[in-house]
């Protein structure tokens, strides 16, 4: 089953923010985060229904090695990534951001 994958523009901001934070801690760590994020997005495109629904019809995939999660929505044959959020964030703030991006 082929799904197309798209990202909201805000996801780039999420990824850049995380990248910069990890690069500041250790050179190359931000690159690792981005590589794992995009590999995770490719996994989502192959098997989106493998990941649980956590809020309304939004699914979540936890990243390996980093405390981040990808939030996405499946609509027919399209997967829309709504955010890359740190797992320590308040779930209600994540829901609010998703709602703001969804409208």
MOPAC internal coordinates of N, CA, C and O (Angstrom, degrees):
PM7 1SCF
backbone

  N    0.0000 0     0.00 0     0.00 0    0    0    0
  C    1.4413 1     0.00 0     0.00 0    1    0    0
  C    1.5248 1   109.06 1     0.00 0    2    1    0
  O    1.2310 1   120.47 1   -61.37 1    3    2    1
  N    1.3158 1   116.71 1   118.63 1    3    2    1
  C    1.4541 1   118.80 1  -179.48 1    5    3    2
  C    1.5178 1   112.67 1   -94.72 1    6    5    3
  O    1.2310 1   121.28 1   -53.62 1    7    6    5
  N    1.2963 1   115.15 1   126.38 1    7    6    5
  C    1.4626 1   122.14 1   175.78 1    9    7    6
  C    1.5150 1   108.73 1  -112.34 1   10    9    7
  O    1.2310 1   120.75 1   -38.56 1   11   10    9
  N    1.3293 1   116.17 1   141.44 1   11   10    9
  C    1.4596 1   118.81 1   171.66 1   13   11   10
  C    1.5282 1   107.53 1   -90.03 1   14   13   11
  O    1.2310 1   121.03 1   -29.12 1   15   14   13
  N    1.2992 1   115.64 1   150.88 1   15   14   13
  C    1.4571 1   121.72 1  -174.42 1   17   15   14
  C    1.5216 1   109.12 1  -121.76 1   18   17   15
  O    1.2310 1   120.92 1   -50.60 1   19   18   17
  N    1.3369 1   115.84 1   129.40 1   19   18   17
  C    1.4680 1   119.39 1   175.72 1   21   19   18
  C    1.5210 1   109.01 1  -135.73 1   22   21   19
  O    1.2310 1   121.60 1   -22.71 1   23   22   21
  N    1.3193 1   114.55 1   157.29 1   23   22   21
  C    1.4611 1   121.90 1  -177.48 1   25   23   22
  C    1.5211 1   108.64 1  -122.79 1   26   25   23
  O    1.2310 1   120.40 1   -44.03 1   27   26   25
  N    1.3211 1   116.84 1   135.97 1   27   26   25
  C    1.4580 1   119.51 1   170.68 1   29   27   26
  C    1.5262 1   108.21 1   -66.84 1   30   29   27
  O    1.2310 1   119.63 1   -28.80 1   31   30   29
  N    1.3312 1   118.31 1   151.20 1   31   30   29
  C    1.4733 1   120.03 1  -179.85 1   33   31   30
  C    1.5280 1   113.28 1   -57.16 1   34   33   31
  O    1.2310 1   119.95 1   148.53 1   35   34   33
  N    1.3161 1   117.70 1   -31.47 1   35   34   33
  C    1.4681 1   121.13 1  -179.23 1   37   35   34
  C    1.5234 1   112.84 1   -64.89 1   38   37   35
  O    1.2310 1   120.41 1   156.44 1   39   38   37
  N    1.3144 1   116.83 1   -23.56 1   39   38   37
  C    1.4679 1   120.61 1  -179.64 1   41   39   38
  C    1.5282 1   110.03 1   -64.75 1   42   41   39
  O    1.2310 1   120.70 1   145.13 1   43   42   41
  N    1.3203 1   116.27 1   -34.87 1   43   42   41
  C    1.4655 1   119.70 1   177.06 1   45   43   42
  C    1.5292 1   109.75 1   -61.89 1   46   45   43
  O    1.2310 1   120.30 1   138.43 1   47   46   45
  N    1.3255 1   117.03 1   -41.57 1   47   46   45
  C    1.4630 1   120.72 1   177.42 1   49   47   46
  C    1.5285 1   110.80 1   -62.72 1   50   49   47
  O    1.2310 1   120.69 1   137.73 1   51   50   49
  N    1.3464 1   116.28 1   -42.27 1   51   50   49
  C    1.4658 1   120.43 1   177.55 1   53   51   50
  C    1.5267 1   110.46 1   -58.42 1   54   53   51
  O    1.2310 1   121.18 1   132.13 1   55   54   53
  N    1.3317 1   115.35 1   -47.87 1   55   54   53
  C    1.4681 1   120.77 1  -176.48 1   57   55   54
  C    1.5242 1   111.40 1   -66.73 1   58   57   55
  O    1.2310 1   120.14 1   138.46 1   59   58   57
  N    1.3247 1   117.33 1   -41.54 1   59   58   57
  C    1.4689 1   120.41 1   179.72 1   61   59   58
  C    1.5245 1   110.62 1   -64.63 1   62   61   59
  O    1.2310 1   120.37 1   137.52 1   63   62   61
  N    1.3277 1   116.89 1   -42.48 1   63   62   61
  C    1.4642 1   120.20 1   178.08 1   65   63   62
  C    1.5155 1   112.07 1   -59.54 1   66   65   63
  O    1.2310 1   120.60 1   134.67 1   67   66   65
  N    1.3346 1   116.45 1   -45.33 1   67   66   65
  C    1.4676 1   120.55 1   179.02 1   69   67   66
  C    1.5250 1   110.56 1   -66.23 1   70   69   67
  O    1.2310 1   120.74 1   137.77 1   71   70   69
  N    1.3213 1   116.20 1   -42.23 1   71   70   69
  C    1.4628 1   121.17 1   178.68 1   73   71   70
  C    1.5325 1   111.04 1   -57.25 1   74   73   71
  O    1.2310 1   120.91 1   130.04 1   75   74   73
  N    1.3262 1   115.86 1   -49.96 1   75   74   73
  C    1.4688 1   120.19 1  -178.09 1   77   75   74
  C    1.5215 1   111.51 1   -62.34 1   78   77   75
  O    1.2310 1   120.26 1   139.83 1   79   78   77
  N    1.3213 1   117.10 1   -40.17 1   79   78   77
  C    1.4585 1   120.41 1  -179.86 1   81   79   78
  C    1.5256 1   110.62 1   -62.26 1   82   81   79
  O    1.2310 1   120.35 1   133.64 1   83   82   81
  N    1.3451 1   116.93 1   -46.36 1   83   82   81
  C    1.4679 1   120.12 1  -179.01 1   85   83   82
  C    1.5262 1   112.05 1   -71.96 1   86   85   83
  O    1.2310 1   119.76 1   145.37 1   87   86   85
  N    1.3101 1   118.07 1   -34.63 1   87   86   85
  C    1.4709 1   120.07 1   177.37 1   89   87   86
  C    1.5200 1   110.84 1   -64.06 1   90   89   87
  O    1.2310 1   120.88 1   145.07 1   91   90   89
  N    1.3354 1   115.93 1   -34.93 1   91   90   89
  C    1.4625 1   119.60 1   178.32 1   93   91   90
  C    1.5305 1   110.96 1   -66.12 1   94   93   91
  O    1.2310 1   120.59 1   146.54 1   95   94   93
  N    1.3193 1   116.48 1   -33.46 1   95   94   93
  C    1.4653 1   120.81 1  -179.63 1   97   95   94
  C    1.5198 1   111.71 1   -74.36 1   98   97   95
  O    1.2310 1   120.88 1   139.05 1   99   98   97
  N    1.3365 1   115.93 1   -40.95 1   99   98   97
  C    1.4630 1   120.56 1  -179.02 1  101   99   98
  C    1.5242 1   109.26 1  -161.31 1  102  101   99
  O    1.2310 1   120.80 1   -56.88 1  103  102  101
  N    1.3138 1   116.08 1   123.12 1  103  102  101
  C    1.4570 1   120.13 1  -178.46 1  105  103  102
  C    1.5187 1   110.56 1   -57.81 1  106  105  103
  O    1.2310 1   120.88 1   -49.56 1  107  106  105
  N    1.3115 1   115.91 1   130.44 1  107  106  105
  C    1.4653 1   121.96 1  -179.26 1  109  107  106
  C    1.5135 1   113.27 1    97.40 1  110  109  107
  O    1.2310 1   119.94 1   160.16 1  111  110  109
  N    1.3247 1   117.72 1   -19.84 1  111  110  109
  C    1.4628 1   120.89 1  -178.86 1  113  111  110
  C    1.5227 1   111.28 1   -69.20 1  114  113  111
  O    1.2310 1   120.62 1   143.28 1  115  114  113
  N    1.3266 1   116.41 1   -36.72 1  115  114  113
  C    1.4661 1   120.05 1   176.34 1  117  115  114
  C    1.5178 1   111.40 1   -63.54 1  118  117  115
  O    1.2310 1   120.97 1   140.96 1  119  118  117
  N    1.3360 1   115.74 1   -39.04 1  119  118  117
  C    1.4655 1   120.54 1   176.56 1  121  119  118
  C    1.5264 1   110.32 1   -61.61 1  122  121  119
  O    1.2310 1   120.56 1   138.94 1  123  122  121
  N    1.3281 1   116.53 1   -41.06 1  123  122  121
  C    1.4702 1   120.35 1   177.52 1  125  123  122
  C    1.5254 1   110.83 1   -61.00 1  126  125  123
  O    1.2310 1   120.58 1   136.70 1  127  126  125
  N    1.3284 1   116.50 1   -43.30 1  127  126  125
  C    1.4625 1   120.47 1   178.96 1  129  127  126
  C    1.5301 1   110.65 1   -59.33 1  130  129  127
  O    1.2310 1   120.16 1   132.05 1  131  130  129
  N    1.3243 1   117.29 1   -47.95 1  131  130  129
  C    1.4638 1   120.17 1  -179.41 1  133  131  130
  C    1.5240 1   111.75 1   -62.59 1  134  133  131
  O    1.2310 1   120.81 1   138.55 1  135  134  133
  N    1.3272 1   116.07 1   -41.45 1  135  134  133
  C    1.4638 1   119.64 1   179.18 1  137  135  134
  C    1.5259 1   110.84 1   -60.90 1  138  137  135
  O    1.2310 1   120.71 1   135.67 1  139  138  137
  N    1.3317 1   116.24 1   -44.33 1  139  138  137
  C    1.4661 1   121.09 1   179.90 1  141  139  138
  C    1.5312 1   110.70 1   -68.40 1  142  141  139
  O    1.2310 1   120.27 1   142.61 1  143  142  141
  N    1.3308 1   117.10 1   -37.39 1  143  142  141
  C    1.4624 1   120.90 1   177.58 1  145  143  142
  C    1.5295 1   110.54 1   -61.22 1  146  145  143
  O    1.2310 1   120.17 1   130.42 1  147  146  145
  N    1.3377 1   117.28 1   -49.58 1  147  146  145
  C    1.4660 1   119.73 1  -178.00 1  149  147  146
  C    1.5258 1   112.12 1   -70.06 1  150  149  147
  O    1.2310 1   120.12 1   147.16 1  151  150  149
  N    1.3198 1   117.38 1   -32.84 1  151  150  149
  C    1.4702 1   119.56 1   174.15 1  153  151  150
  C    1.5257 1   109.84 1   -65.53 1  154  153  151
  O    1.2310 1   120.52 1   140.11 1  155  154  153
  N    1.3384 1   116.60 1   -39.89 1  155  154  153
  C    1.4610 1   120.74 1   177.02 1  157  155  154
  C    1.5148 1   111.84 1   -64.04 1  158  157  155
  O    1.2310 1   120.38 1   141.41 1  159  158  157
  N    1.3347 1   116.87 1   -38.59 1  159  158  157
  C    1.4632 1   120.79 1   177.69 1  161  159  158
  C    1.5336 1   110.25 1   -63.46 1  162  161  159
  O    1.2310 1   120.55 1   141.38 1  163  162  161
  N    1.3177 1   116.56 1   -38.62 1  163  162  161
  C    1.4686 1   120.21 1   177.67 1  165  163  162
  C    1.5344 1   110.49 1   -64.80 1  166  165  163
  O    1.2310 1   120.18 1   141.67 1  167  166  165
  N    1.3328 1   117.25 1   -38.33 1  167  166  165
  C    1.4688 1   120.66 1   176.11 1  169  167  166
  C    1.5203 1   110.96 1   -63.10 1  170  169  167
  O    1.2310 1   120.74 1   138.35 1  171  170  169
  N    1.3265 1   116.20 1   -41.65 1  171  170  169
  C    1.4677 1   120.98 1   178.05 1  173  171  170
  C    1.5264 1   109.60 1   -59.26 1  174  173  171
  O    1.2310 1   120.03 1   137.29 1  175  174  173
  N    1.3282 1   117.54 1   -42.71 1  175  174  173
  C    1.4621 1   121.51 1  -178.70 1  177  175  174
  C    1.5222 1   111.82 1   -63.31 1  178  177  175
  O    1.2310 1   120.35 1   149.73 1  179  178  177
  N    1.3285 1   116.95 1   -30.27 1  179  178  177
  C    1.4688 1   120.32 1   179.66 1  181  179  178
  C    1.5214 1   112.06 1   -79.85 1  182  181  179
  O    1.2310 1   120.37 1   139.38 1  183  182  181
  N    1.3324 1   116.89 1   -40.62 1  183  182  181
  C    1.4709 1   120.30 1  -174.08 1  185  183  182
  C    1.5309 1   111.28 1  -141.31 1  186  185  183
  O    1.2310 1   119.68 1  -112.32 1  187  186  185
  N    1.3297 1   118.22 1    67.68 1  187  186  185
  C    1.4704 1   120.22 1  -174.46 1  189  187  186
  C    1.5305 1   114.34 1   -64.13 1  190  189  187
  O    1.2310 1   120.34 1   147.40 1  191  190  189
  N    1.3033 1   116.96 1   -32.60 1  191  190  189
  C    1.4706 1   119.11 1  -176.94 1  193  191  190
  C    1.5226 1   113.46 1   -79.12 1  194  193  191
  O    1.2310 1   120.38 1   179.13 1  195  194  193
  N    1.3092 1   116.87 1    -0.87 1  195  194  193
  C    1.4617 1   121.60 1   175.11 1  197  195  194
  C    1.5283 1   110.85 1   -71.39 1  198  197  195
  O    1.2310 1   120.79 1   155.67 1  199  198  197
  N    1.3237 1   116.09 1   -24.33 1  199  198  197
  C    1.4644 1   121.07 1  -174.23 1  201  199  198
  C    1.5250 1   110.57 1   -97.82 1  202  201  199
  O    1.2310 1   120.77 1   -41.39 1  203  202  201
  N    1.3249 1   116.13 1   138.61 1  203  202  201
  C    1.4687 1   120.01 1  -172.27 1  205  203  202
  C    1.5303 1   113.33 1   -70.35 1  206  205  203
  O    1.2310 1   122.27 1   -29.31 1  207  206  205
  N    1.3110 1   113.26 1   150.69 1  207  206  205
  C    1.4633 1   119.77 1   169.94 1  209  207  206
  C    1.5180 1   106.43 1   -78.47 1  210  209  207
  O    1.2310 1   121.00 1   -48.56 1  211  210  209
  N    1.3154 1   115.69 1   131.44 1  211  210  209
  C    1.4633 1   119.58 1  -176.99 1  213  211  210
  C    1.5174 1   113.27 1  -119.67 1  214  213  211
  O    1.2310 1   120.56 1   161.15 1  215  214  213
  N    1.3194 1   116.54 1   -18.85 1  215  214  213
  C    1.4569 1   120.63 1  -178.78 1  217  215  214
  C    1.5218 1   107.72 1  -156.21 1  218  217  215
  O    1.2310 1   121.00 1   -61.04 1  219  218  217
  N    1.3186 1   115.70 1   118.96 1  219  218  217
  C    1.4683 1   121.08 1  -175.33 1  221  219  218
  C    1.5250 1   107.61 1    49.99 1  222  221  219
  O    1.2310 1   119.79 1    55.70 1  223  222  221
  N    1.3253 1   118.00 1  -124.30 1  223  222  221
  C    1.4699 1   120.43 1   178.22 1  225  223  222
  C    1.5210 1   112.74 1  -102.66 1  226  225  223
  O    1.2310 1   120.59 1  -159.15 1  227  226  225
  N    1.3195 1   116.47 1    20.85 1  227  226  225
  C    1.4607 1   120.79 1   179.68 1  229  227  226
  C    1.5203 1   110.31 1   -91.22 1  230  229  227
  O    1.2310 1   121.85 1   -44.96 1  231  230  229
  N    1.3205 1   114.06 1   135.04 1  231  230  229
  C    1.4595 1   121.95 1   177.86 1  233  231  230
  C    1.5253 1   108.36 1   -99.43 1  234  233  231
  O    1.2310 1   121.59 1   -17.39 1  235  234  233
  N    1.3402 1   114.57 1   162.61 1  235  234  233
  C    1.4580 1   120.08 1   178.65 1  237  235  234
  C    1.5185 1   109.67 1  -135.53 1  238  237  235
  O    1.2310 1   121.32 1   -46.44 1  239  238  237
  N    1.3260 1   115.08 1   133.56 1  239  238  237
  C    1.4634 1   121.07 1   172.27 1  241  239  238
  C    1.5149 1   107.73 1  -118.52 1  242  241  239
  O    1.2310 1   121.02 1   -56.33 1  243  242  241
  N    1.3126 1   115.65 1   123.67 1  243  242  241
  C    1.4645 1   120.84 1   176.50 1  245  243  242
  C    1.5182 1   108.80 1   -80.43 1  246  245  243
  O    1.2310 1   120.85 1   -43.14 1  247  246  245
  N    1.3278 1   115.97 1   136.86 1  247  246  245
  C    1.4582 1   119.74 1   178.18 1  249  247  246
  C    1.5241 1   110.05 1   -79.94 1  250  249  247
  O    1.2310 1   121.53 1   -28.08 1  251  250  249
  N    1.3027 1   114.68 1   151.92 1  251  250  249
  C    1.4583 1   120.49 1   174.58 1  253  251  250
  C    1.5240 1   108.13 1   -79.72 1  254  253  251
  O    1.2310 1   120.69 1   -37.04 1  255  254  253
  N    1.3075 1   116.28 1   142.96 1  255  254  253
  C    1.4633 1   124.80 1   172.95 1  257  255  254
  C    1.5229 1   115.23 1    73.49 1  258  257  255
  O    1.2310 1   119.20 1   154.20 1  259  258  257
  N    1.3090 1   119.13 1   -25.80 1  259  258  257
  C    1.4629 1   122.36 1  -178.47 1  261  259  258
  C    1.5286 1   109.87 1  -119.35 1  262  261  259
  O    1.2310 1   120.06 1   -33.63 1  263  262  261
  N    1.3371 1   117.49 1   146.37 1  263  262  261
  C    1.4695 1   120.02 1  -178.16 1  265  263  262
  C    1.5300 1   112.61 1   -83.02 1  266  265  263
  O    1.2310 1   121.02 1  -123.66 1  267  266  265
  N    1.3175 1   115.66 1    56.34 1  267  266  265
  C    1.4600 1   122.21 1  -179.80 1  269  267  266
  C    1.5175 1   110.12 1  -125.54 1  270  269  267
  O    1.2310 1   121.58 1   -24.26 1  271  270  269
  N    1.3301 1   114.59 1   155.74 1  271  270  269
  C    1.4566 1   120.84 1   177.57 1  273  271  270
  C    1.5208 1   109.28 1  -132.96 1  274  273  271
  O    1.2310 1   121.40 1   -35.42 1  275  274  273
  N    1.3160 1   114.92 1   144.58 1  275  274  273
  C    1.4616 1   122.65 1   176.13 1  277  275  274
  C    1.5227 1   106.79 1  -100.05 1  278  277  275
  O    1.2310 1   120.89 1   -53.82 1  279  278  277
  N    1.3145 1   115.91 1   126.18 1  279  278  277
  C    1.4689 1   121.56 1   177.65 1  281  279  278
  C    1.5191 1   108.02 1  -106.06 1  282  281  279
  O    1.2310 1   121.08 1   -49.84 1  283  282  281
  N    1.3382 1   115.54 1   130.16 1  283  282  281
  C    1.4563 1   119.26 1  -175.84 1  285  283  282
  C    1.5177 1   111.41 1  -145.85 1  286  285  283
  O    1.2310 1   121.82 1   -16.19 1  287  286  285
  N    1.3140 1   114.12 1   163.81 1  287  286  285
  C    1.4574 1   123.68 1  -176.46 1  289  287  286
  C    1.5261 1   107.29 1  -127.07 1  290  289  287
  O    1.2310 1   120.23 1   -45.35 1  291  290  289
  N    1.3334 1   117.17 1   134.65 1  291  290  289
  C    1.4588 1   121.30 1   178.35 1  293  291  290
  C    1.5277 1   107.80 1  -105.01 1  294  293  291
  O    1.2310 1   121.26 1   -56.53 1  295  294  293
  N    1.3198 1   115.20 1   123.47 1  295  294  293
  C    1.4609 1   121.38 1   179.01 1  297  295  294
  C    1.5165 1   108.14 1  -130.42 1  298  297  295
  O    1.2310 1   121.06 1   -73.53 1  299  298  297
  N    1.3095 1   115.58 1   106.47 1  299  298  297
  C    1.4656 1   122.68 1  -174.61 1  301  299  298
  C    1.5218 1   109.22 1    56.18 1  302  301  299
  O    1.2310 1   119.94 1    65.44 1  303  302  301
  N    1.3023 1   117.73 1  -114.56 1  303  302  301
  C    1.4745 1   121.65 1  -178.49 1  305  303  302
  C    1.5278 1   112.03 1  -105.63 1  306  305  303
  O    1.2310 1   120.91 1  -160.98 1  307  306  305
  N    1.3331 1   115.86 1    19.02 1  307  306  305
  C    1.4634 1   120.59 1  -179.02 1  309  307  306
  C    1.5226 1   110.05 1  -119.74 1  310  309  307
  O    1.2310 1   121.27 1   -44.06 1  311  310  309
  N    1.3075 1   115.18 1   135.94 1  311  310  309
  C    1.4600 1   121.78 1   174.71 1  313  311  310
  C    1.5221 1   106.29 1  -109.86 1  314  313  311
  O    1.2310 1   121.17 1   -54.07 1  315  314  313
  N    1.3253 1   115.37 1   125.93 1  315  314  313
  C    1.4631 1   120.45 1   178.91 1  317  315  314
  C    1.5244 1   107.87 1  -113.14 1  318  317  315
  O    1.2310 1   120.54 1   -61.73 1  319  318  317
  N    1.3176 1   116.58 1   118.27 1  319  318  317
  C    1.4587 1   121.53 1   178.10 1  321  319  318
  C    1.5281 1   107.68 1   -84.75 1  322  321  319
  O    1.2310 1   121.15 1   -56.23 1  323  322  321
  N    1.3353 1   115.41 1   123.77 1  323  322  321
  C    1.4637 1   122.04 1  -176.94 1  325  323  322
  C    1.5177 1   113.59 1   -99.36 1  326  325  323
  O    1.2310 1   120.11 1   159.14 1  327  326  325
  N    1.3088 1   117.40 1   -20.86 1  327  326  325
  C    1.4479 1   116.81 1  -179.11 1  329  327  326
  C    1.5141 1   114.11 1  -176.61 1  330  329  327
  O    1.2310 1   122.05 1   -22.00 1  331  330  329
  N    1.3177 1   113.68 1   158.00 1  331  330  329
  C    1.4587 1   124.01 1   171.46 1  333  331  330
  C    1.5207 1   104.83 1  -122.59 1  334  333  331
  O    1.2310 1   120.51 1   -71.99 1  335  334  333
  N    1.3290 1   116.64 1   108.01 1  335  334  333
  C    1.4571 1   120.85 1  -172.72 1  337  335  334
  C    1.5228 1   111.29 1  -123.47 1  338  337  335
  O    1.2310 1   121.15 1   -35.15 1  339  338  337
  N    1.3148 1   115.41 1   144.85 1  339  338  337
  C    1.4610 1   121.87 1   175.53 1  341  339  338
  C    1.5222 1   108.45 1   -67.59 1  342  341  339
  O    1.2310 1   120.31 1   -42.64 1  343  342  341
  N    1.3069 1   117.02 1   137.36 1  343  342  341
  C    1.4681 1   121.77 1  -175.61 1  345  343  342
  C    1.5323 1   113.40 1   -70.14 1  346  345  343
  O    1.2310 1   119.75 1   164.18 1  347  346  345
  N    1.3164 1   118.09 1   -15.82 1  347  346  345
  C    1.4626 1   120.05 1   179.44 1  349  347  346
  C    1.5302 1   112.08 1   -85.04 1  350  349  347
  O    1.2310 1   120.51 1   175.81 1  351  350  349
  N    1.3101 1   116.63 1    -4.19 1  351  350  349
  C    1.4690 1   119.85 1   178.76 1  353  351  350
  C    1.5152 1   109.95 1   -70.27 1  354  353  351
  O    1.2310 1   121.50 1   -28.75 1  355  354  353
  N    1.2933 1   114.74 1   151.25 1  355  354  353
  C    1.4554 1   121.33 1   176.86 1  357  355  354
  C    1.5359 1   108.57 1   -61.16 1  358  357  355
  O    1.2310 1   119.75 1   -54.67 1  359  358  357
  N    1.3422 1   118.07 1   125.33 1  359  358  357
  C    1.4691 1   120.55 1  -178.73 1  361  359  358
  C    1.5301 1   113.29 1   -56.87 1  362  361  359
  O    1.2310 1   120.31 1   148.92 1  363  362  361
  N    1.3197 1   117.02 1   -31.08 1  363  362  361
  C    1.4617 1   119.47 1   179.05 1  365  363  362
  C    1.5267 1   111.67 1   -69.80 1  366  365  363
  O    1.2310 1   120.22 1   146.95 1  367  366  365
  N    1.3244 1   117.19 1   -33.05 1  367  366  365
  C    1.4620 1   120.11 1   175.62 1  369  367  366
  C    1.5248 1   110.90 1   -68.95 1  370  369  367
  O    1.2310 1   120.67 1   142.37 1  371  370  369
  N    1.3217 1   116.32 1   -37.63 1  371  370  369
  C    1.4638 1   120.41 1   176.26 1  373  371  370
  C    1.5219 1   109.55 1   -63.69 1  374  373  371
  O    1.2310 1   120.17 1   134.90 1  375  374  373
  N    1.3223 1   117.28 1   -45.10 1  375  374  373
  C    1.4628 1   120.96 1   178.71 1  377  375  374
  C    1.5263 1   110.72 1   -60.16 1  378  377  375
  O    1.2310 1   120.64 1   138.91 1  379  378  377
  N    1.3229 1   116.39 1   -41.09 1  379  378  377
  C    1.4650 1   120.47 1   179.04 1  381  379  378
  C    1.5174 1   111.10 1   -63.09 1  382  381  379
  O    1.2310 1   120.46 1   136.41 1  383  382  381
  N    1.3309 1   116.73 1   -43.59 1  383  382  381
  C    1.4698 1   120.00 1   178.44 1  385  383  382
  C    1.5212 1   110.85 1   -63.13 1  386  385  383
  O    1.2310 1   120.58 1   136.64 1  387  386  385
  N    1.3280 1   116.50 1   -43.36 1  387  386  385
  C    1.4692 1   120.30 1   178.67 1  389  387  386
  C    1.5244 1   109.92 1   -60.97 1  390  389  387
  O    1.2310 1   120.28 1   134.59 1  391  390  389
  N    1.3290 1   117.07 1   -45.41 1  391  390  389
  C    1.4687 1   120.53 1   178.98 1  393  391  390
  C    1.5284 1   111.49 1   -60.19 1  394  393  391
  O    1.2310 1   119.95 1   137.79 1  395  394  393
  N    1.3269 1   117.71 1   -42.21 1  395  394  393
  C    1.4581 1   121.19 1   179.24 1  397  395  394
  C    1.5248 1   111.49 1   -65.11 1  398  397  395
  O    1.2310 1   120.64 1   143.95 1  399  398  397
  N    1.3195 1   116.38 1   -36.05 1  399  398  397
  C    1.4588 1   120.38 1   179.66 1  401  399  398
  C    1.5280 1   111.63 1   -77.35 1  402  401  399
  O    1.2310 1   120.76 1   153.83 1  403  402  401
  N    1.3240 1   116.15 1   -26.17 1  403  402  401
  C    1.4642 1   121.30 1  -176.56 1  405  403  402
  C    1.5271 1   111.93 1   -78.99 1  406  405  403
  O    1.2310 1   120.20 1   157.07 1  407  406  405
  N    1.3218 1   117.23 1   -22.93 1  407  406  405
  C    1.4735 1   118.98 1  -175.59 1  409  407  406
  C    1.5021 1   113.55 1   -82.11 1  410  409  407
  O    1.2310 1   120.10 1   180.00 1  411  410  409

